[in-house]
Structures are given as C-alpha cells and as structure tokens.
Amino acid sequence: MVTGRNEERAGRIRLGMVGGGNDAFIGGVHRIAARLDDKFELVAGALSSTPEKSRDSGEALGLERVYDDFKQMAMREARLKSGIEAVSIVTPNHVHYAAAREFLKRGIHVICDKPLTSTLGDAKKLVKTAENSNALFILTHNYTGYPMVRQAREMVANGDIGKIRVVQIEYPQDWLTEPQDFKQAEWRTDPERSGAGGSTGDIGTHAYNIACFVTGLRAESLAADLQAFVPGRQVDDNAHVLLRFQGGARGMLWSSQVAPGNENALRLRVYGEKGGIEWAQEDPNYLWFTPYGEPKRLITRNGAAAGDAANRLSRVPPGHPEGYLEGFANIYGEAAEAILAFRNGSSPDASVVYPTVRDGLEGVRFVAACVQSSARNSAWVKLE
C-alpha cells in the first residue's frame, strides 16, 4: 500500500523533459508552470544536445533518470512500469518533430513548445502521427492561458461585439535590434534550426494564434512584407501582414524584434458591428470593452464583470497581478485535466481548452505563407 508522500507522488502526472537544460530560459519556465498547481512531477529528461550537458542538468535538477538523447529516453520510459506519462519538448524548433514522434508512437502524451515544427512538411507529418496515436498533444501557446484572453474569447462567442469586421494584432520586441550571438538569439536566427521564419515564427505565430483563438476565425489568405533589417541576418526580424479571414473580416499583423522601446508588447484589438475589445499582454489583467456609442468599459481579472471562462483560470483576488508564469501554468493545468481524464478513461470537462496539434499546423502554415508571399513581392497567398 502506498501512503503519505508516495501516495501524493503516485497521483501526480509523471513528466519528462526534452531540452531545457541549465542554460535554457524556456525550460525553467515550463518547469515552473508544470509545478504551480502540483499536478506534475518531473522525473526524467534528455536535457541537452550533448550527453555531458544533459547529465549535468539532470543532476542539478535532481532527476531520477537522465538520458543521453530523446530516442533513448522514449524507448526506455515506455518500457518502465512507472515511466513518464507525458513529456515536455522545449528544444529549438527543428527538433520538435523528431522528438514528438518518438513519444507519440509509444503512447506518451506530448506538451510541445511553439511553433509546432520548423517546416510545413514536418508539421503535416506530425499531425498524422498525433492523430494516429492514442496520446494527447498540447501546444504551449501560453497567451491563450491568460484569464482576460479567455474573457475576450467568451465575449466574442456570446456575440457581445457582433459580427467581426476588423482584427489587429501586433507583437513587437527590441532584443534583436543589433546582431546577437548568445544561445537564445543564435538558434532563433539560424534557418536550419528556427525554420524559414524569424520574427514570424518566434512571435508572429503567437500573435496569429491568439487572434484565431479569441475570434474563432481562420485566415483564408494573406499578403506579407518581411524584412531582415540587421545586415547578414538570414531570417526576418520584422513583418507586416495583411489577413483575409473567413466570413469577410480583415486583419493586420505586425511582428518585430527590432523595435526599440518594446519588450513583449503583444496587443490584440477586435472590432465588430456592435463594439470592440482590446487586450495588451504587458497589462494582462485588464480587458477594454466598448459597445458602439457607449463609454469605454474596463473589465478586470476576477472582477465584477468577468465571466466564467476567465474566472476558472484566475488564481488570486482582483487587484493582485497575474501574468506570464500563471498564464503558462494555466496551459499546464488544462493539460493536466486532460491527461488525468485520459488516465481514468474519461473525457475532461468541456471548459478545458488548450492549443492542439491542429493549431500548431495553422501556425506553421501562417509562417510558410508569409515567407512565400514576401518572396513574391507581397502577393496574396492562400493558407493551405
């Protein structure tokens, strides 16, 4: 009989990690997000591209099992009675497909960082692998986990702003304004590892995803103008994109990593026949709602006007700020609900929502279409 601490451990989801070693920012974020609600326990990992670094990182984290590479890890964990149930993949983009495939085909749930893959061909193959597997696939577009983003989605679905006419999304940063050679910049500006998109793949996919998540729309075609302003840079560091959505709505998307004065300035504006909404990631606990012809209204996280979709993901009373880590943790919380339901042979509650492998495919399609359009002098390109 398992009791006490061991009983608690048995209830948690046994989690592995691919990538995310000692010097990887996003690995630490995923680990915090996975532990915030105490539903996961990290027990195994293949944490780096070299066995030595992987072992050093595993020792620093106190992991029970550390592997030289993800294929070895997938094979051995699948054979263990107490092997991992899920794996977080937090590597550079070009590794996502091969790593996810190894775990999916062995029935291990995958929680994968965005974008889904570095190429459209790999994205399409990964969709097939995921849909032929009996394992779940969760993509960590973490901004969909913010309570006020869920509030905006609920209001759009309820018809509060009417039929959508205009969608504007932007995500400017400034950290690549000059040439950079540290690890996080180095792989993101290498098309062999990042894919053909630079800012479009790194942050443009976030902007496109949140626009689709909130509105429920999908772009049918786009016209993109991409630039690599820094001399010698092989991927875009700035992008202007026009979007034609289903149902006649029109959109504009700007992503940039060479915009001095901007840190992580993701912003969404949606305008319909009856009103508009506006949300900014750097001020995430507020959602502005303006019914046409009426004063602007401020809806606060967990405040009087917040709805069920937002409140179920709010952790603390109104006025206490929640942000990046909590939003990320909400995606892991949704993943945990789905995995625990799977463990019990049931389905999660209908309120559980997370980005899927199909959402990941849409993001890679967006990047591929942007690159294609820009190469054709910003010609309109269908997303297919």
ROTOR-241133 format. One record per residue: residue in three letters; x, y, z of N, C-alpha, C, O in turn. Coordinates in steps of 0.05 Angstrom, whole numbers, plus 5000, padded with zeros to 4 digits. Atoms other than C-alpha are relative to their C-alpha. Last residue first. Layout:
% ROTOR-241133
alaXYZXYZXYZXYZ;...
//
This chain:
% ROTOR-241133
glu501050275007493155134052502149805007501749565004;leu499050184979493555864072498849734995496449684999;lys502050154984492356234007501449835021503649735016;val499550285000497656743983497849865017497149965039;trp501950154983496557463964500449704996500649604974;ala502450105014502857753932498249865020499149755040;ser502449974983507758113978497449934986495350054991;asn500549724999513258173925497350055014495750215005;arg501449935024513157423911499050295000496950354990;ala498250075022518557263963498750074973500150104953;ser498049795001514157634014502049954977502950144964;ser501149755009508257183998502250224997502350364977;gln500750035028512156534004499050274989499850354967;val497450025015515356734070499549994970500850124955;cys498649744999508656954098502550004984503050194969;ala501449825019505156324072501350285001501550414980;ala499350085028510355874106498750194980500050274960;val497249935005509656254172500749944971501950114957;phe499849715000501956214172502950094993503250264976;arg501149915026502155474152500250314998500950414976;val497950055019506755364212499150074972500650174956;gly497849814996501655694257502349974980503350164971;glu500849745011495855314227502250205004502650374986;leu499950015029499554654239499250274988500550374969;gly497149985007500554844312500449994970502050154960;asp499349724997493054964319502950054993503650264981;arg501249875023492054264291500450315001500950434981;val498250045022496953984342498950144975500550234958;thr499650275009492554274396502149994978503150194969;pro499250025029492154924435500849714993502149585009;tyr497149965004488554834502500649984970499149864955;val499349915027481354864528503150034999504250155017;val497150035003478154524588500850064971499849924953;ser498749734996471054814595503049984996504350194994;ala500149855025468054174564501450275003502250394982;asp502249825002470353784625500150174975502350234965;pro500049774982475653264611497450164997495950134978;ser499449765014473952594579500050245019498550245039;ser502349825004474151914613500950244983503250254973;gly501850105021478651304616497650174994495650074985;asn502350124988481651494683498049894979495849804986;arg499150214981488551634656497649845011497849605015;phe499150225017485352024599500949765017500249535011;ala502550125010481652454650500749764982499449554983;leu501250154978488352564685497349874992496749655000;ile498450254996491552754619498849835023498749595020;ala500450185023486053254600501549735005500449524999;glu502850095000485953594668499549794978498149594983;ala500350204978493553604669497149905002496749665006;ala498850265008493753934601499749795021499149565015;glu501850125019488954474624501049734991499549544988;gly502450094985493354594684497949874983496749674990;tyr499350254988499554614640497749895017497349655019;ile499950195022496155144598500849735011499649525003;asn502850075007494255514662499949804976498149634975;ala500950224983501555474684497149924994496449694998;phe498750245009503555894624499149765016498549545006;gly501250075025498456414643501149744988499749574978;glu502650114994500956404714498549924975497149714974;leu499650274989508156484691497349875007497049635003;tyr498850205018506557054644500249725012499349534999;gly498849955026501757464686501149764986499949544985;glu499350265011497557534748501150054972500350234958;pro499350065028497258184786500649714994502049585010;his497450134998493458244852500849914972499349764959;gly498049804991487958744840502749895005504750045005;pro499449785019482558214835501850215013501850255037;pro502049795002483257624882500750224981503150254974;val500049834977488157054865497950224997496950264975;arg498950144977488356454818499750175026499550065048;ser498949794983484156654758500749875027499249725038;leu497050005002483356074709501350215017503750245016;arg499050274994476055894726503149984998504349805009;asn499850054971474556644730501149725006502449695027;ala497749864988476256784657500349925029502549875039;ala497650095014471556274626502550125012504649985014;asp499250264991466156414678502649914988504349795001;gly501850235003465557154664501349745009503549735019;ala498750245012468957774689498249764999496549735018;ala501150055027464458384702501349754986500549684964;ala502950035001465358424777498949924973496949784971;gly501649774991472858304778497049954995496249734987;asn501450084976476757654773498350225012497550215035;arg499850294994481157974721498949945027499650075047;thr497650084986478658674707499949705006497849585010;ile500650264987473658914655502649905012504649884999;leu497750164991474459654638499149755014497749775035;arg500350144975468759974599502549835006503649704988;lys498250234998469260504544499749885028499550025048;pro497349964989463260964542501649745001500549525003;glu500049994971457460794495502950055010504850014996;gly501649774991456060924421499950035030498450195041;tyr500149775018458660244399498150215012495850155020;pro502450035017459859784459499750254983500250484993;thr501449765007467059894482497649934982497949884958;phe502350075017470559334520498450264995497750405013;trp501749775007477559414549497849914981498349774961;leu501150025027480658794581498150244996496350295012;tyr502249835009485158864641499249944972500849884955;asn502450044982489358364680497750174992495650175006;pro501850235008494458294623497549975017495749815009;asp501949914980497858974624497749805000495549874994;glu498449874979504158764586498350135022499350225042;gln498750194984499958274546501650125023501950005044;ala497149975003495258804520501449825019500849825043;trp498450124979487858704508502950034994503850004971;glu497149955002482659094468501449885024500549915047;ile498550084976475358964453502950044995503850034972;gly497350095002470459284404501249925026500350005047;gly498149904981463159414392502849894996503349764976;lys501249904975456659234358501950125019501150265039;glu502249835007458659104285498950155025497750365022;gly502350125014465358814306497850214995498350454999;tyr502249825004472359054324497749864985498249744963;val502050135017477958624353497650194999496550275020;arg502549845003484358914381498149874981498949794959;leu502250105017490158484406497750205001496950285023;arg502549854997496858704435498049904979498749854956;leu502250135014503458344447497450145006496750195029;ala502349835003508558844472497849884983496850004964;asn501850225009513958394498497250114997495450045012;glu498950234987519758894506498449754991499549594976;asn502050214996518559484460501349755012503349655002;gly502049904981522760114466497849805005496049855022;pro499049904974526959954405497850135017496150285007;ala501649764994523059574351500850115027499650055047;val498249785004527859064320498650265005499150464990;gln498050034979524458414341502250214998504350195010;ser497349885003518258554301501749955024500849955046;ser498250124981511358254289502850124994503650144971;trp497349905000505758654257501649845021500849845044;leu498250114980499058344239502850124996503950124974;met497249915004493358674202501649885023500749895046;gly498249974978486358374194502750114992503550114969;arg497449935010480058354152501950055024501050135046;ala498449834982473558004167502750054988503849884974;gly499749725009469657734108501650185017502150415009;gly502349844994466857084136500250304993498450454998;gln502650125007473456734139497850195007497950335027;phe501150224984479357194149497449894987496250014970;arg502850025007483357604100498949765014499749535009;leu501450254997489957804131497150034990495850224996;leu502949965003495058344116498749734999499749544987;val501650205013502058214144497150094999495950175019;his502649875002507758684163498249814983499049744961;ala502050095019513958314187497450165001496550225023;asn502349825001520458484221498149904979498949814958;asp500249894973526558064241497750215002497450345023;asp501249734996526157614181500250085029500049925047;val502950034996531157044174498850275006500350465013;gln501150175020538257024146497049955002495749824985;arg502150174987541157614184498549854978497749964958;gly499150284998547357874147498049815013498449575012;pro498350115022545858604159500949725006501849665028;val497250024991540358714211501749874978501049654969;phe498749744999534058944175502949985009504650145000;ala497750064982531658254155501750255000503450294984;gln497449875002524858454126502049865019501249765040;leu498150084979518258114111502750144995503550184972;asp497549865007512358404072502049965023501750075045;ala498049944980506457934076502450154988503250094965;ala497949875015499857854039502150115020501450275038;leu498449784989495057364069501950114980502649994960;ser497749925016489656854053501450245013500350375031;glu500150155026484056454085502450074982503349904967;ala499449845024485456674156499949824976500949604976;arg497550095013481856274209500550164975498650214960;leu499749985029476556554256502749884991504549855007;gly501150245012474556354326500249994970499149814957;thr502249955020475657074346498649754991496349764982;val502049824990479656964410497650034981495350034990;phe501250114976483556354389497750175011495650075018;cys501850215007484756604318498649885025496249825023;ala502249885016487657264341498049784993495649834995;ile501949874981491556904396497750134985495550154995;asn501550194985494656434345498050135019495750045020;tyr502050135017496656974296498249815016495849805013;ala502049805007500157374350497849884983495449944988;his501649944976503656764379497850204993495550165001;thr501850224996505756544309498350045026496049965026;gly502249975018508657234297497949775003495549825000;ile502249864987512857144359497650064982495450104992;asp499649984971518156634342497750145014496750035034;gly500250264986515956404273500150025030498749885044;thr502650125006514357084243499649745015497449685025;ser502049894982520257404280497249884994495649865013;gly498649904977524756914243498050115020497049975037;gly501049764988521156484193501750085024502449915040;ala499749785018524755984148499150265012499950485002;gly501950015023525655484204500350254984501950434991;ser502549864995528755614272497949954979495549964985;arg501250084974534155084269497450145006495650025018;glu499850294997536755094198498749905026497849675027;pro502250135013534155804190500149705001498049574999;asp498950215018539056054242497849854987496449705000;thr499349865025536656704274501449814980502549904960;arg502549885011532956354331500550154974498750204959;trp501650205014538955894343497550124987496550024967;glu498550145021543756464357498349804985498349794960;ala500049855025539056924394501149834977500249854955;gln502849965007537656434451499750154973497950094958;lys501450245009544856204453497250054990496549954969;phe500550184977548556874454498049784991496749814971;asp498950265004550957154387499749815024500949605025;gln499750144975546957794378501149724995500449594976;pro499150285001547058284320500549895028501750025045;glu497250035009543258924338500849714998499449545009;thr499549755015535759054343502950014989503450114967;leu498350085022534858324364500750244982501350224959;trp497650134991532158484434501949914978504249844983;asp497649855010527259014410502649855005504749964999;gln497950034981520358674414502450174990502450264967;pro497349895004513958804376501849955024500949965047;tyr498150104979507858344377502750114994504349974981;glu497249935003501858634340501649885022500649845045;ile498250134981494858424325502850104996503750134973;gln497449895001489058784292501749875022500949875045;val498350124980482558444274502850124997503950114975;val497149935001477058814237501449875023500549875046;arg499249865024469858644218503050034997504249994976;ile497449875001467358144269500650124973500149994952;lys498350125021459958014273502650154997502650394995;gly501350055026457258274339501949874980504149774987;ile499049795018461558554396498849974972499450124954;asp500049734987457858194452501050224981500250454985;gly501149805018456157594407500150295011498750465001;asn502649924991457057074461498750214983496450294987;ala501850235005462856764424497250075008495349974996;val500350025029466357444422498049784994496249814977;met501649775009465157544496499549994970497350054961;glu502850054992467756844513498150224990495950174981;arg501050225016474156954473497049955006495449914988;ala500449895027475357624506498849794982496949854967;gln502349814999474457324575499350114973497050114965;arg502450174999479156744557497450175002495450104991;val500250105028484257274537497649814998496249814979;met501449805015482757604604500049944970498350054955;pro502849974995484456974641498550204983496350144974;tyr500649764984491156874607497050025004495550004985;gly500650064973492056154583499550245018498850205041;thr502850094999491556314509499249925028496849885034;tyr501749774997497956704519497149935000495450095009;asn500749944972501656054532498150245003496850265024;his500549725006501555784462498950125025496550135030;thr500049794980504155144493500150294988502050444991;leu498049805010501954614444499950245019497850345025;ile500649734990498454004476502250194991504650134995;phe498049815009498353324442499150285008497050375000;leu500849725004494652744474502350174991504650114996;ala499149814981496552014465499050284993498350334970;asn502049984979492751464429500850195022499650205044;ser499150094973496951594368497650015019495750155015;asn500050295001494251634296500949885027500949645031;glu502750095003492252354306499849704997497649595001;ala501549954976499052534333497249894999496149785018;thr499050164979502852194277498450045026497749845039;lys500750285005498452504224500949825023499449645032;val502950024997499253194254499049714996497449615012;leu500450024971506753084259497049995007496249855025;lys499450274991507152934185499449965030498549755038;lys502150175010503553584168500549715008498649575015;ala502549954986508153974213497849824991496349715008;asp499850134974514353644185497450045016496549865029;gly500150295005512353854114500149855026498549665030;leu502850075004510754564138499849704995497949575004;thr500850015028517854644166497149914998496049775016;ser498549805015520854854233499250004971499850204957;thr497650105013515754484276501350234984500350454983;leu500250305001509854624322502549874989503649695002;pro502050105019511955344336500149704999502049575008;lys500649915027511355304395502550114987504450185001;asp499749715003513354894456499350074971499549904953;cys497949905017510754184460500050304998497850434996;ile500449724995506853804513502350144986504650134996;val498049805007506653084488499050285006496850364998;his501149745006502952494518502250214995504350205008;ile499449804979506551834516499050274991499750374969;gly502349954983503251284474500550195023499050205042;arg499950184977509650994445497850075020497849975042;lys500450275010508451304376500249795022499549555018;leu502750045009507351974409499649714992497549584999;phe501650044977514051954445497149934993495849765005;glu499150234984518451834385498249955024497749725031;arg500750265013514352294341500849765017499349575019;ala502850064995514952874389499149744988497649595001;ala500350074971522552844388497049935005496549725018;ala498850264994523052804312499649925029499049695034;tyr501350225015518153364300501149735008499649555016;his502750064991520453844354498849764987497849585000;val500050264986527953814339497149915007496749685012;his499450215019527954364285500049725013499949524999;asn502350095016524354854332500649754983498849584979;pro500449845024529754924385498149864981497749624982;thr497649975016528254474445499750224979497550334975;val499349724998522854524497502650064986504250214995;ile497949975020519153854489500650304998498850464989;ser499949735010515253694552502350024981504649954987;val497349885004513852954561499650294990497950354973;ala499949775018507852594589502850114998504450065016;glu502650005014506251934624499950224979498450204959;ile501449755003513451804645497349964985497149794967;gly498949815019515451114665498350244997496150265008;ser500449734989513050764728501350214982502350414992;lys502650004988512250084696499250275011496950365010;leu500050004971518250234652497150005011495450145000;arg499850274989518150014580499749995030499249785041;ala502450145008515750684551499949715012497849605014;glu502249914984521051044591497449854994495849795011;arg499750114973526550634559497650085018496749915033;met500050295000524550754486500049895029498449715035;ala502650095008522751494495499849695002497949585012;met501949944979529151644533497249894994496049775011;gln499450194978533651304483498050045023497149845035;lys500950265010530251704428500549785021498849615026;phe502950044997530752344468499149734990497149635000;asp501549895022538352324477497049935003496349755018;asp498249865019543652194530498550134977499450344967;tyr499350155024538552034584501850174982501950414984;val499049815020537452244656501149854977502549654980;arg498950135024533151864706500850214980499350394973;glu499550294995531352044778501449874976503149694980;leu501850185015532152794766500849715007503149645012;gly500650224982535453224820498249794987496549675000;leu502950014995535053854778499249775018496949765027;ala500749754987542553994782497050015007496250135027;glu499050014972543953254768499150265015498450245038;gly501650194985539553274706500849995029499149975047;ser502649874995543053904681498149825016496849915034;asp499649774981549853594689497450135007496950205030;arg499550124973547552934657500450225020499450205043;ser502550124990544653304597500349895028498549945045;lys501749784991550853734589497349905011496250005031;glu498849884977555153114586498350225012497950245036;pro500550164976550452734540501250135025499950115046;thr497750174994550553304489499549845025498349955044;ser499150135025544453634456502549825004503249674986;ser498249845017541453784523500849844976500349604974;leu500249714996536053584573501850174982501650414983;ala497849995018534352864559500350304995499150404976;gly499549815021529852814619502449944983504249794991;ala498050105020526552424674500550224979498850404975;val498450234991522552514738502149924981503949764989;leu497950045019518953194734501849785010503149815031;glu497450044987512753144777502049934979501849724966;phe497950145014506153424752502449965018502850115037;lys501250235014499653634785502049834984501349614975;asp499250254987502554104837498749754988498149565002;asp502450134989498754704811500549735012498649595020;leu501549804985505055124802497449895012496749975034;arg500150054971509454524785498150195015497450145038;ala500950284994508454474710499649965029498049795037;ala502850035008508855234700498949725008496649705016;ile501649854981515355274740497049964994495449915012;arg499950144974518354714699498450145021497050015037;his501850235001515955024634500049855026498049755035;val502849915000519055694652498149764999496149765014;gly500749924973525655364671497150095002495850045021;gly500250244984525955014603499250065029497549935041;ile502750105002524455674568499649745016497449685024;phe502049844986530756014593497349855000496049835022;ala502449955018535655474572497850145016496850035035;asp499949735012542555504605497750074982497950254965;asn499249794981541754924654499950284988499250475002;gly497850034982537954464606500750255016499250445016;gly500449864975531154564576502149975020501549985044;gly499049725001531454034522499650125028499049995047;val498050015021526953414525500950294995499250464987;met499449765015523153374590502249954980504249824987;gly497349985009519552814627500550264984498650404978;leu499349835023513352834669502949974993504649955011;arg497150035003510052334715500850134974499950054952;ile499350095026503052614728503049984998504450185003;arg499049805019501852674802500649874973501049634971;gly502249855012497552184840500950204979499350274961;ala501450185018503151684853497850154986497050084963;arg498550035024507352244882498649834979498649894956;glu500249755015501952424932501549974974500550064953;glu502749995011501451694953499650254984498450254963;asn500150175024509051664959497250004988496949984964;arg498749865022508852265007499949834974499449944952;gly498549754996503951925053501150124975499750154955;thr501149814981501851215035501750255000503950264989;val498549755002502650694981498750205018496350255016;met501749765000500050005000501850255000503750275015;
//
